Amino acid sequence: MPNATRTQPHTATADTRHSLAGEMLRHGAGLVAIGQVLRHQDLATTALYAKVDFTALRAVAAPWPGAAR
């Protein structure tokens, strides 16, 4: 069976890196700075860490005009 069909389990190292990147994003760090800390050679790799944090987004988003509050 080809390797492409196998999934890699998350390791403690990967989880730690994701946590660090998320914290840095929440504190305003840019992708370039995060990529440098994580020693990524390609910004596209770092961009994988830039997921939407819906809880944080709701806290700063303006309510939709006429929407229930």
N, CA, C and O atoms as a Tripos MOL2 file, in Angstrom:
@<TRIPOS>MOLECULE
protein
  276   275    69     0     0
PROTEIN
NO_CHARGES

@<TRIPOS>ATOM
      1 N           0.8460   -1.1700    0.0000 N.3       1 MET1
      2 CA          0.0000    0.0000    0.0000 C.3       1 MET1
      3 C           0.8950    1.2370    0.0000 C.2       1 MET1
      4 O           1.8800    1.2730    0.7370 O.2       1 MET1
      5 N           0.5780    2.2520   -0.8070 N.am      2 PRO2
      6 CA          1.4250    3.4440   -0.8810 C.3       2 PRO2
      7 C           1.4160    4.2330    0.4320 C.2       2 PRO2
      8 O           0.4380    4.2100    1.1790 O.2       2 PRO2
      9 N           2.5080    4.9210    0.6920 N.am      3 ASN3
     10 CA          2.6290    5.7120    1.9150 C.3       3 ASN3
     11 C           1.6030    6.8330    1.9950 C.2       3 ASN3
     12 O           1.2420    7.2610    3.0910 O.2       3 ASN3
     13 N           1.1250    7.3170    0.8420 N.am      4 ALA4
     14 CA          0.1890    8.4360    0.8370 C.3       4 ALA4
     15 C          -1.1130    8.1040    1.5470 C.2       4 ALA4
     16 O          -1.8230    9.0100    1.9820 O.2       4 ALA4
     17 N          -1.4390    6.8310    1.6740 N.am      5 THR5
     18 CA         -2.6940    6.4640    2.3190 C.3       5 THR5
     19 C          -2.5510    6.3420    3.8270 C.2       5 THR5
     20 O          -3.5600    6.2420    4.5260 O.2       5 THR5
     21 N          -1.3620    6.3480    4.3360 N.am      6 ARG6
     22 CA         -1.1270    6.2380    5.7750 C.3       6 ARG6
     23 C          -1.1950    7.6170    6.4120 C.2       6 ARG6
     24 O          -0.8140    8.6120    5.7950 O.2       6 ARG6
     25 N          -1.6720    7.6730    7.6270 N.am      7 THR7
     26 CA         -1.6750    8.9370    8.3450 C.3       7 THR7
     27 C          -0.6290    8.8870    9.4370 C.2       7 THR7
     28 O          -0.4180    7.8490   10.0650 O.2       7 THR7
     29 N           0.0170   10.0030    9.6560 N.am      8 GLN8
     30 CA          1.0440   10.1040   10.6790 C.3       8 GLN8
     31 C           0.3700   10.4780   12.0020 C.2       8 GLN8
     32 O          -0.4260   11.4170   12.0230 O.2       8 GLN8
     33 N           0.6520    9.7940   13.0850 N.am      9 PRO9
     34 CA          0.0960   10.2040   14.3710 C.3       9 PRO9
     35 C           0.7500   11.4990   14.8340 C.2       9 PRO9
     36 O           1.9170   11.7580   14.5410 O.2       9 PRO9
     37 N          -0.0130   12.3050   15.5580 N.am     10 HIS10
     38 CA          0.5600   13.5320   16.1220 C.3      10 HIS10
     39 C           1.5460   13.1520   17.2080 C.2      10 HIS10
     40 O           1.2690   12.2850   18.0370 O.2      10 HIS10
     41 N           2.6680   13.7860   17.2010 N.am     11 THR11
     42 CA          3.6670   13.5440   18.2330 C.3      11 THR11
     43 C           3.6370   14.6870   19.2360 C.2      11 THR11
     44 O           3.0730   15.7470   18.9650 O.2      11 THR11
     45 N           4.2320   14.4720   20.3650 N.am     12 ALA12
     46 CA          4.3020   15.5280   21.3700 C.3      12 ALA12
     47 C           5.0420   16.7450   20.8180 C.2      12 ALA12
     48 O           4.6930   17.8800   21.1450 O.2      12 ALA12
     49 N           6.0520   16.5240   19.9940 N.am     13 THR13
     50 CA          6.8070   17.6290   19.4110 C.3      13 THR13
     51 C           5.9210   18.4550   18.4910 C.2      13 THR13
     52 O           5.9400   19.6840   18.5570 O.2      13 THR13
     53 N           5.1520   17.8040   17.6420 N.am     14 ALA14
     54 CA          4.2650   18.5250   16.7260 C.3      14 ALA14
     55 C           3.2100   19.3010   17.5050 C.2      14 ALA14
     56 O           2.9090   20.4460   17.1690 O.2      14 ALA14
     57 N           2.6500   18.6910   18.5360 N.am     15 ASP15
     58 CA          1.6520   19.3720   19.3600 C.3      15 ASP15
     59 C           2.2390   20.6010   20.0280 C.2      15 ASP15
     60 O           1.5840   21.6400   20.0990 O.2      15 ASP15
     61 N           3.4720   20.4930   20.5190 N.am     16 THR16
     62 CA          4.1350   21.6190   21.1690 C.3      16 THR16
     63 C           4.3760   22.7410   20.1710 C.2      16 THR16
     64 O           4.1710   23.9130   20.4880 O.2      16 THR16
     65 N           4.8070   22.3880   18.9710 N.am     17 ARG17
     66 CA          5.0580   23.3990   17.9380 C.3      17 ARG17
     67 C           3.7670   24.1070   17.5520 C.2      17 ARG17
     68 O           3.7570   25.3260   17.3790 O.2      17 ARG17
     69 N           2.6760   23.3530   17.4160 N.am     18 HIS18
     70 CA          1.3880   23.9530   17.0790 C.3      18 HIS18
     71 C           0.9190   24.8790   18.2030 C.2      18 HIS18
     72 O           0.4050   25.9660   17.9380 O.2      18 HIS18
     73 N           1.0910   24.4590   19.4360 N.am     19 SER19
     74 CA          0.7050   25.2890   20.5820 C.3      19 SER19
     75 C           1.5040   26.5840   20.6090 C.2      19 SER19
     76 O           0.9480   27.6610   20.8210 O.2      19 SER19
     77 N           2.8070   26.4730   20.3930 N.am     20 LEU20
     78 CA          3.6690   27.6570   20.3790 C.3      20 LEU20
     79 C           3.2470   28.6090   19.2640 C.2      20 LEU20
     80 O           3.1230   29.8130   19.4890 O.2      20 LEU20
     81 N           3.0290   28.0810   18.0740 N.am     21 ALA21
     82 CA          2.6340   28.9280   16.9380 C.3      21 ALA21
     83 C           1.2970   29.6050   17.2130 C.2      21 ALA21
     84 O           1.1230   30.7840   16.9030 O.2      21 ALA21
     85 N           0.3630   28.8770   17.7870 N.am     22 GLY22
     86 CA         -0.9380   29.4610   18.1100 C.3      22 GLY22
     87 C          -0.8310   30.5870   19.1210 C.2      22 GLY22
     88 O          -1.4580   31.6350   18.9620 O.2      22 GLY22
     89 N          -0.0380   30.3730   20.1600 N.am     23 GLU23
     90 CA          0.1710   31.4140   21.1720 C.3      23 GLU23
     91 C           0.8330   32.6400   20.5590 C.2      23 GLU23
     92 O           0.4520   33.7730   20.8530 O.2      23 GLU23
     93 N           1.8230   32.4100   19.7080 N.am     24 MET24
     94 CA          2.5010   33.5420   19.0700 C.3      24 MET24
     95 C           1.5320   34.3260   18.1950 C.2      24 MET24
     96 O           1.5580   35.5570   18.1940 O.2      24 MET24
     97 N           0.6690   33.6230   17.4430 N.am     25 LEU25
     98 CA         -0.3350   34.3010   16.6190 C.3      25 LEU25
     99 C          -1.2850   35.1260   17.4830 C.2      25 LEU25
    100 O          -1.5790   36.2790   17.1660 O.2      25 LEU25
    101 N          -1.7610   34.5320   18.5760 N.am     26 ARG26
    102 CA         -2.6960   35.2360   19.4560 C.3      26 ARG26
    103 C          -2.0720   36.4710   20.1010 C.2      26 ARG26
    104 O          -2.7810   37.4080   20.4710 O.2      26 ARG26
    105 N          -0.7640   36.4720   20.2320 N.am     27 HIS27
    106 CA         -0.0750   37.6270   20.8100 C.3      27 HIS27
    107 C           0.4660   38.5850   19.7470 C.2      27 HIS27
    108 O           1.2510   39.4830   20.0510 O.2      27 HIS27
    109 N           0.0390   38.3840   18.4950 N.am     28 GLY28
    110 CA          0.3520   39.3500   17.4460 C.3      28 GLY28
    111 C           1.5810   39.0830   16.6100 C.2      28 GLY28
    112 O           1.9350   39.9200   15.7800 O.2      28 GLY28
    113 N           2.2390   37.9720   16.7850 N.am     29 ALA29
    114 CA          3.4240   37.6690   15.9650 C.3      29 ALA29
    115 C           3.0000   37.3880   14.5280 C.2      29 ALA29
    116 O           1.9360   36.8190   14.2820 O.2      29 ALA29
    117 N           3.8230   37.7830   13.6070 N.am     30 GLY30
    118 CA          3.5640   37.5210   12.2050 C.3      30 GLY30
    119 C           4.0760   36.1490   11.7880 C.2      30 GLY30
    120 O           4.8420   35.5120   12.5110 O.2      30 GLY30
    121 N           3.6430   35.7050   10.6180 N.am     31 LEU31
    122 CA          4.0510   34.3930   10.1380 C.3      31 LEU31
    123 C           5.5580   34.3000    9.9130 C.2      31 LEU31
    124 O           6.1500   33.2420   10.1250 O.2      31 LEU31
    125 N           6.1770   35.3850    9.4920 N.am     32 VAL32
    126 CA          7.6280   35.3520    9.2590 C.3      32 VAL32
    127 C           8.3640   35.0870   10.5790 C.2      32 VAL32
    128 O           9.2790   34.2650   10.6310 O.2      32 VAL32
    129 N           7.9570   35.7890   11.6420 N.am     33 ALA33
    130 CA          8.6020   35.5920   12.9480 C.3      33 ALA33
    131 C           8.3720   34.1710   13.4590 C.2      33 ALA33
    132 O           9.2880   33.5360   13.9820 O.2      33 ALA33
    133 N           7.1410   33.6790   13.3040 N.am     34 ILE34
    134 CA          6.8410   32.3140   13.7470 C.3      34 ILE34
    135 C           7.6710   31.3090   12.9570 C.2      34 ILE34
    136 O           8.2120   30.3610   13.5260 O.2      34 ILE34
    137 N           7.7690   31.5140   11.6610 N.am     35 GLY35
    138 CA          8.5680   30.6250   10.8170 C.3      35 GLY35
    139 C          10.0260   30.6130   11.2090 C.2      35 GLY35
    140 O          10.6840   29.5750   11.1410 O.2      35 GLY35
    141 N          10.5380   31.7680   11.6230 N.am     36 GLN36
    142 CA         11.9320   31.8250   12.0590 C.3      36 GLN36
    143 C          12.1330   31.0460   13.3490 C.2      36 GLN36
    144 O          13.1270   30.3360   13.4970 O.2      36 GLN36
    145 N          11.2010   31.1740   14.2800 N.am     37 VAL37
    146 CA         11.3100   30.4440   15.5460 C.3      37 VAL37
    147 C          11.2260   28.9400   15.3070 C.2      37 VAL37
    148 O          11.9670   28.1620   15.9080 O.2      37 VAL37
    149 N          10.3100   28.5390   14.4150 N.am     38 LEU38
    150 CA         10.1320   27.1150   14.1280 C.3      38 LEU38
    151 C          11.1300   26.5930   13.0920 C.2      38 LEU38
    152 O          11.1310   25.4060   12.7640 O.2      38 LEU38
    153 N          11.9720   27.4850   12.5850 N.am     39 ARG39
    154 CA         13.0220   27.1490   11.6170 C.3      39 ARG39
    155 C          12.4570   26.5530   10.3240 C.2      39 ARG39
    156 O          13.0020   25.5980    9.7710 O.2      39 ARG39
    157 N          11.3430   27.1460    9.8540 N.am     40 HIS40
    158 CA         10.7880   26.7350    8.5690 C.3      40 HIS40
    159 C          11.5560   27.4270    7.4510 C.2      40 HIS40
    160 O          11.9380   28.5900    7.5740 O.2      40 HIS40
    161 N          11.7760   26.7050    6.3710 N.am     41 GLN41
    162 CA         12.4540   27.2920    5.2260 C.3      41 GLN41
    163 C          11.4670   27.9240    4.2550 C.2      41 GLN41
    164 O          11.8550   28.7570    3.4360 O.2      41 GLN41
    165 N          10.1920   27.5390    4.3370 N.am     42 ASP42
    166 CA          9.1790   28.0160    3.4040 C.3      42 ASP42
    167 C           8.0210   28.6160    4.1960 C.2      42 ASP42
    168 O           7.5100   27.9770    5.1160 O.2      42 ASP42
    169 N           7.6030   29.8280    3.8540 N.am     43 LEU43
    170 CA          6.5100   30.4910    4.5560 C.3      43 LEU43
    171 C           5.2000   29.7050    4.4170 C.2      43 LEU43
    172 O           4.3370   29.7860    5.2910 O.2      43 LEU43
    173 N           5.0470   28.9530    3.3340 N.am     44 ALA44
    174 CA          3.8380   28.1460    3.1500 C.3      44 ALA44
    175 C           3.7000   27.1030    4.2550 C.2      44 ALA44
    176 O           2.5860   26.7590    4.6510 O.2      44 ALA44
    177 N           4.8140   26.6060    4.7460 N.am     45 THR45
    178 CA          4.7830   25.6460    5.8550 C.3      45 THR45
    179 C           4.2640   26.3290    7.1150 C.2      45 THR45
    180 O           3.4520   25.7590    7.8440 O.2      45 THR45
    181 N           4.7300   27.5410    7.3700 N.am     46 THR46
    182 CA          4.2940   28.2760    8.5420 C.3      46 THR46
    183 C           2.8220   28.6520    8.4360 C.2      46 THR46
    184 O           2.1190   28.6940    9.4450 O.2      46 THR46
    185 N           2.3580   28.9220    7.2340 N.am     47 ALA47
    186 CA          0.9640   29.3140    7.0330 C.3      47 ALA47
    187 C          -0.0110   28.2250    7.4840 C.2      47 ALA47
    188 O          -1.1680   28.5210    7.7800 O.2      47 ALA47
    189 N           0.4360   26.9880    7.5390 N.am     48 LEU48
    190 CA         -0.4260   25.9030    8.0130 C.3      48 LEU48
    191 C          -0.8440   26.1150    9.4670 C.2      48 LEU48
    192 O          -1.8620   25.5760    9.9000 O.2      48 LEU48
    193 N          -0.0770   26.8840   10.2180 N.am     49 TYR49
    194 CA         -0.3820   27.1370   11.6240 C.3      49 TYR49
    195 C          -1.4170   28.2460   11.7940 C.2      49 TYR49
    196 O          -1.9550   28.4230   12.8870 O.2      49 TYR49
    197 N          -1.6980   28.9820   10.7440 N.am     50 ALA50
    198 CA         -2.5910   30.1440   10.8280 C.3      50 ALA50
    199 C          -4.0440   29.7290   10.6230 C.2      50 ALA50
    200 O          -4.6640   30.0810    9.6190 O.2      50 ALA50
    201 N          -4.5720   28.9900   11.5690 N.am     51 LYS51
    202 CA         -5.9650   28.5740   11.5170 C.3      51 LYS51
    203 C          -6.8140   29.6250   12.2310 C.2      51 LYS51
    204 O          -6.3280   30.3630   13.0880 O.2      51 LYS51
    205 N          -8.0700   29.6720   11.8640 N.am     52 VAL52
    206 CA         -8.9590   30.6490   12.4820 C.3      52 VAL52
    207 C          -9.3210   30.2010   13.8930 C.2      52 VAL52
    208 O          -9.7870   29.0800   14.0990 O.2      52 VAL52
    209 N          -9.1060   31.0700   14.8390 N.am     53 ASP53
    210 CA         -9.5020   30.8470   16.2280 C.3      53 ASP53
    211 C         -10.8620   31.5350   16.3910 C.2      53 ASP53
    212 O         -10.9260   32.7400   16.6350 O.2      53 ASP53
    213 N         -11.9490   30.7620   16.2550 N.am     54 PHE54
    214 CA        -13.2810   31.3440   16.2490 C.3      54 PHE54
    215 C         -13.6530   32.0090   17.5690 C.2      54 PHE54
    216 O         -14.4050   32.9840   17.5670 O.2      54 PHE54
    217 N         -13.1540   31.5180   18.6800 N.am     55 THR55
    218 CA        -13.4420   32.1430   19.9670 C.3      55 THR55
    219 C         -12.8490   33.5460   20.0020 C.2      55 THR55
    220 O         -13.5140   34.4970   20.4130 O.2      55 THR55
    221 N         -11.6050   33.6710   19.5710 N.am     56 ALA56
    222 CA        -10.9590   34.9830   19.5370 C.3      56 ALA56
    223 C         -11.6220   35.8820   18.4980 C.2      56 ALA56
    224 O         -11.7630   37.0840   18.7230 O.2      56 ALA56
    225 N         -12.0260   35.3220   17.3750 N.am     57 LEU57
    226 CA        -12.6670   36.0990   16.3230 C.3      57 LEU57
    227 C         -14.0030   36.6640   16.8120 C.2      57 LEU57
    228 O         -14.3100   37.8300   16.5650 O.2      57 LEU57
    229 N         -14.7900   35.8490   17.5010 N.am     58 ARG58
    230 CA        -16.0710   36.3250   18.0260 C.3      58 ARG58
    231 C         -15.8830   37.4540   19.0270 C.2      58 ARG58
    232 O         -16.7080   38.3650   19.0990 O.2      58 ARG58
    233 N         -14.8210   37.4020   19.7870 N.am     59 ALA59
    234 CA        -14.5810   38.4160   20.8120 C.3      59 ALA59
    235 C         -14.2890   39.7860   20.2080 C.2      59 ALA59
    236 O         -14.5750   40.8030   20.8410 O.2      59 ALA59
    237 N         -13.7340   39.8410   19.0180 N.am     60 VAL60
    238 CA        -13.3660   41.1230   18.4180 C.3      60 VAL60
    239 C         -14.2490   41.5160   17.2450 C.2      60 VAL60
    240 O         -14.1710   42.6480   16.7680 O.2      60 VAL60
    241 N         -15.0850   40.6030   16.7750 N.am     61 ALA61
    242 CA        -15.9290   40.8890   15.6120 C.3      61 ALA61
    243 C         -17.0680   41.8240   15.9840 C.2      61 ALA61
    244 O         -17.6560   41.7170   17.0600 O.2      61 ALA61
    245 N         -17.3630   42.7300   15.0860 N.am     62 ALA62
    246 CA        -18.5120   43.6120   15.2850 C.3      62 ALA62
    247 C         -19.7860   42.8380   14.9990 C.2      62 ALA62
    248 O         -19.8140   42.0290   14.0720 O.2      62 ALA62
    249 N         -20.8420   43.0650   15.7730 N.am     63 PRO63
    250 CA        -22.0880   42.3510   15.5120 C.3      63 PRO63
    251 C         -22.6650   42.7590   14.1570 C.2      63 PRO63
    252 O         -22.5140   43.8980   13.7170 O.2      63 PRO63
    253 N         -23.3270   41.8030   13.5100 N.am     64 TRP64
    254 CA        -23.9610   42.0790   12.2200 C.3      64 TRP64
    255 C         -25.1430   43.0090   12.4520 C.2      64 TRP64
    256 O         -25.9280   42.7750   13.3710 O.2      64 TRP64
    257 N         -25.2920   44.0630   11.6410 N.am     65 PRO65
    258 CA        -26.4200   44.9880   11.8520 C.3      65 PRO65
    259 C         -27.7600   44.2360   11.7960 C.2      65 PRO65
    260 O         -28.0320   43.4960   10.8510 O.2      65 PRO65
    261 N         -28.5740   44.4390   12.8130 N.am     66 GLY66
    262 CA        -29.8890   43.8110   12.8680 C.3      66 GLY66
    263 C         -29.8820   42.3880   13.3900 C.2      66 GLY66
    264 O         -30.9410   41.7700   13.5010 O.2      66 GLY66
    265 N         -28.7040   41.8510   13.7160 N.am     67 ALA67
    266 CA        -28.6210   40.4660   14.2120 C.3      67 ALA67
    267 C         -29.0010   40.4350   15.6850 C.2      67 ALA67
    268 O         -28.8700   41.4280   16.4010 O.2      67 ALA67
    269 N         -29.4740   39.2730   16.1190 N.am     68 ALA68
    270 CA        -29.7850   39.0900   17.5310 C.3      68 ALA68
    271 C         -28.5140   39.1670   18.3480 C.2      68 ALA68
    272 O         -27.4700   38.6850   17.9090 O.2      68 ALA68
    273 N         -28.5780   39.7410   19.4880 N.am     69 ARG69
    274 CA        -27.3760   39.9010   20.3210 C.3      69 ARG69
    275 C         -27.3930   38.9580   21.4610 C.2      69 ARG69
    276 O         -26.4630   38.9480   22.2680 O.2      69 ARG69
@<TRIPOS>BOND
     1     1     2 1
     2     2     3 1
     3     3     4 2
     4     3     5 am
     5     5     6 1
     6     6     7 1
     7     7     8 2
     8     7     9 am
     9     9    10 1
    10    10    11 1
    11    11    12 2
    12    11    13 am
    13    13    14 1
    14    14    15 1
    15    15    16 2
    16    15    17 am
    17    17    18 1
    18    18    19 1
    19    19    20 2
    20    19    21 am
    21    21    22 1
    22    22    23 1
    23    23    24 2
    24    23    25 am
    25    25    26 1
    26    26    27 1
    27    27    28 2
    28    27    29 am
    29    29    30 1
    30    30    31 1
    31    31    32 2
    32    31    33 am
    33    33    34 1
    34    34    35 1
    35    35    36 2
    36    35    37 am
    37    37    38 1
    38    38    39 1
    39    39    40 2
    40    39    41 am
    41    41    42 1
    42    42    43 1
    43    43    44 2
    44    43    45 am
    45    45    46 1
    46    46    47 1
    47    47    48 2
    48    47    49 am
    49    49    50 1
    50    50    51 1
    51    51    52 2
    52    51    53 am
    53    53    54 1
    54    54    55 1
    55    55    56 2
    56    55    57 am
    57    57    58 1
    58    58    59 1
    59    59    60 2
    60    59    61 am
    61    61    62 1
    62    62    63 1
    63    63    64 2
    64    63    65 am
    65    65    66 1
    66    66    67 1
    67    67    68 2
    68    67    69 am
    69    69    70 1
    70    70    71 1
    71    71    72 2
    72    71    73 am
    73    73    74 1
    74    74    75 1
    75    75    76 2
    76    75    77 am
    77    77    78 1
    78    78    79 1
    79    79    80 2
    80    79    81 am
    81    81    82 1
    82    82    83 1
    83    83    84 2
    84    83    85 am
    85    85    86 1
    86    86    87 1
    87    87    88 2
    88    87    89 am
    89    89    90 1
    90    90    91 1
    91    91    92 2
    92    91    93 am
    93    93    94 1
    94    94    95 1
    95    95    96 2
    96    95    97 am
    97    97    98 1
    98    98    99 1
    99    99   100 2
   100    99   101 am
   101   101   102 1
   102   102   103 1
   103   103   104 2
   104   103   105 am
   105   105   106 1
   106   106   107 1
   107   107   108 2
   108   107   109 am
   109   109   110 1
   110   110   111 1
   111   111   112 2
   112   111   113 am
   113   113   114 1
   114   114   115 1
   115   115   116 2
   116   115   117 am
   117   117   118 1
   118   118   119 1
   119   119   120 2
   120   119   121 am
   121   121   122 1
   122   122   123 1
   123   123   124 2
   124   123   125 am
   125   125   126 1
   126   126   127 1
   127   127   128 2
   128   127   129 am
   129   129   130 1
   130   130   131 1
   131   131   132 2
   132   131   133 am
   133   133   134 1
   134   134   135 1
   135   135   136 2
   136   135   137 am
   137   137   138 1
   138   138   139 1
   139   139   140 2
   140   139   141 am
   141   141   142 1
   142   142   143 1
   143   143   144 2
   144   143   145 am
   145   145   146 1
   146   146   147 1
   147   147   148 2
   148   147   149 am
   149   149   150 1
   150   150   151 1
   151   151   152 2
   152   151   153 am
   153   153   154 1
   154   154   155 1
   155   155   156 2
   156   155   157 am
   157   157   158 1
   158   158   159 1
   159   159   160 2
   160   159   161 am
   161   161   162 1
   162   162   163 1
   163   163   164 2
   164   163   165 am
   165   165   166 1
   166   166   167 1
   167   167   168 2
   168   167   169 am
   169   169   170 1
   170   170   171 1
   171   171   172 2
   172   171   173 am
   173   173   174 1
   174   174   175 1
   175   175   176 2
   176   175   177 am
   177   177   178 1
   178   178   179 1
   179   179   180 2
   180   179   181 am
   181   181   182 1
   182   182   183 1
   183   183   184 2
   184   183   185 am
   185   185   186 1
   186   186   187 1
   187   187   188 2
   188   187   189 am
   189   189   190 1
   190   190   191 1
   191   191   192 2
   192   191   193 am
   193   193   194 1
   194   194   195 1
   195   195   196 2
   196   195   197 am
   197   197   198 1
   198   198   199 1
   199   199   200 2
   200   199   201 am
   201   201   202 1
   202   202   203 1
   203   203   204 2
   204   203   205 am
   205   205   206 1
   206   206   207 1
   207   207   208 2
   208   207   209 am
   209   209   210 1
   210   210   211 1
   211   211   212 2
   212   211   213 am
   213   213   214 1
   214   214   215 1
   215   215   216 2
   216   215   217 am
   217   217   218 1
   218   218   219 1
   219   219   220 2
   220   219   221 am
   221   221   222 1
   222   222   223 1
   223   223   224 2
   224   223   225 am
   225   225   226 1
   226   226   227 1
   227   227   228 2
   228   227   229 am
   229   229   230 1
   230   230   231 1
   231   231   232 2
   232   231   233 am
   233   233   234 1
   234   234   235 1
   235   235   236 2
   236   235   237 am
   237   237   238 1
   238   238   239 1
   239   239   240 2
   240   239   241 am
   241   241   242 1
   242   242   243 1
   243   243   244 2
   244   243   245 am
   245   245   246 1
   246   246   247 1
   247   247   248 2
   248   247   249 am
   249   249   250 1
   250   250   251 1
   251   251   252 2
   252   251   253 am
   253   253   254 1
   254   254   255 1
   255   255   256 2
   256   255   257 am
   257   257   258 1
   258   258   259 1
   259   259   260 2
   260   259   261 am
   261   261   262 1
   262   262   263 1
   263   263   264 2
   264   263   265 am
   265   265   266 1
   266   266   267 1
   267   267   268 2
   268   267   269 am
   269   269   270 1
   270   270   271 1
   271   271   272 2
   272   271   273 am
   273   273   274 1
   274   274   275 1
   275   275   276 2
@<TRIPOS>SUBSTRUCTURE
     1 MET1         2 RESIDUE 1 A MET
     2 PRO2         6 RESIDUE 1 A PRO
     3 ASN3        10 RESIDUE 1 A ASN
     4 ALA4        14 RESIDUE 1 A ALA
     5 THR5        18 RESIDUE 1 A THR
     6 ARG6        22 RESIDUE 1 A ARG
     7 THR7        26 RESIDUE 1 A THR
     8 GLN8        30 RESIDUE 1 A GLN
     9 PRO9        34 RESIDUE 1 A PRO
    10 HIS10       38 RESIDUE 1 A HIS
    11 THR11       42 RESIDUE 1 A THR
    12 ALA12       46 RESIDUE 1 A ALA
    13 THR13       50 RESIDUE 1 A THR
    14 ALA14       54 RESIDUE 1 A ALA
    15 ASP15       58 RESIDUE 1 A ASP
    16 THR16       62 RESIDUE 1 A THR
    17 ARG17       66 RESIDUE 1 A ARG
    18 HIS18       70 RESIDUE 1 A HIS
    19 SER19       74 RESIDUE 1 A SER
    20 LEU20       78 RESIDUE 1 A LEU
    21 ALA21       82 RESIDUE 1 A ALA
    22 GLY22       86 RESIDUE 1 A GLY
    23 GLU23       90 RESIDUE 1 A GLU
    24 MET24       94 RESIDUE 1 A MET
    25 LEU25       98 RESIDUE 1 A LEU
    26 ARG26      102 RESIDUE 1 A ARG
    27 HIS27      106 RESIDUE 1 A HIS
    28 GLY28      110 RESIDUE 1 A GLY
    29 ALA29      114 RESIDUE 1 A ALA
    30 GLY30      118 RESIDUE 1 A GLY
    31 LEU31      122 RESIDUE 1 A LEU
    32 VAL32      126 RESIDUE 1 A VAL
    33 ALA33      130 RESIDUE 1 A ALA
    34 ILE34      134 RESIDUE 1 A ILE
    35 GLY35      138 RESIDUE 1 A GLY
    36 GLN36      142 RESIDUE 1 A GLN
    37 VAL37      146 RESIDUE 1 A VAL
    38 LEU38      150 RESIDUE 1 A LEU
    39 ARG39      154 RESIDUE 1 A ARG
    40 HIS40      158 RESIDUE 1 A HIS
    41 GLN41      162 RESIDUE 1 A GLN
    42 ASP42      166 RESIDUE 1 A ASP
    43 LEU43      170 RESIDUE 1 A LEU
    44 ALA44      174 RESIDUE 1 A ALA
    45 THR45      178 RESIDUE 1 A THR
    46 THR46      182 RESIDUE 1 A THR
    47 ALA47      186 RESIDUE 1 A ALA
    48 LEU48      190 RESIDUE 1 A LEU
    49 TYR49      194 RESIDUE 1 A TYR
    50 ALA50      198 RESIDUE 1 A ALA
    51 LYS51      202 RESIDUE 1 A LYS
    52 VAL52      206 RESIDUE 1 A VAL
    53 ASP53      210 RESIDUE 1 A ASP
    54 PHE54      214 RESIDUE 1 A PHE
    55 THR55      218 RESIDUE 1 A THR
    56 ALA56      222 RESIDUE 1 A ALA
    57 LEU57      226 RESIDUE 1 A LEU
    58 ARG58      230 RESIDUE 1 A ARG
    59 ALA59      234 RESIDUE 1 A ALA
    60 VAL60      238 RESIDUE 1 A VAL
    61 ALA61      242 RESIDUE 1 A ALA
    62 ALA62      246 RESIDUE 1 A ALA
    63 PRO63      250 RESIDUE 1 A PRO
    64 TRP64      254 RESIDUE 1 A TRP
    65 PRO65      258 RESIDUE 1 A PRO
    66 GLY66      262 RESIDUE 1 A GLY
    67 ALA67      266 RESIDUE 1 A ALA
    68 ALA68      270 RESIDUE 1 A ALA
    69 ARG69      274 RESIDUE 1 A ARG
